[in-house]
């Protein structure tokens, strides 16, 4: 018996990124069922019609979940179902006197880490005089929620700062200054590894090959065709 064979291929790519894009993120405090504040990191998305919150965070909050669901679709992705909705109140991470009430649908995951990689501290230092909506906006981190256009527009204050072509924009909001846009700060070489795993049962392949090549031992002719064949050989041999 021929054993199975497994093949594993690795592809290592080193790339130096010179341009990165920051999205609008903010750290807020959400009131839980005991009227205590729970920190959450959210993305501000003016392109989203609804707001969303991670199901795992809702369990920590202990808030009542309404039996309601919607279909969620994204560019290039299959539709998913957001099952359940909560009403909640949040504040900026630095000011408990300002409250925002809204609702959000429950979802398992918002997106991948934002930003995708850690950016240099010098980027943050370029805006050190501002009160950040997300004090660690330059570090790759998970998101707990998404605040859609219904909340996004009410939070904007309108002031914008652009200090250098290499720097992103600073946008003034009621949650603090949001840092967003392209940045030309270089980062260290990135190593991206893609792994392809292939398991091949060579025994089955060889068996299938011989089955295809094997000459049938039994005739597939009908009774009449066999009679004709026998008559032909008798005539040929006389």
Secondary structure, DSSP 8 states (H G I E B T S, - for coil): ----EEEEEEEEEEE----EEE--EEEEEEE-TTS-EEEEEEEE-TT-SS-EEEHHHHHHHT---EEEEEEE--TTS--EEEEEEEEEEEEETTEEEEEEEEEEEEES---S-BSSS---HHHHHTTTTS-BSSTTTTS-B---EEE-HHHHHHHEEEEEE---TTS-EEEEETTEEEEEEEE------EEEEEEEEEEE-HHHHHHHHHHHH---SS----HHHHHHHHHHHHHHH-
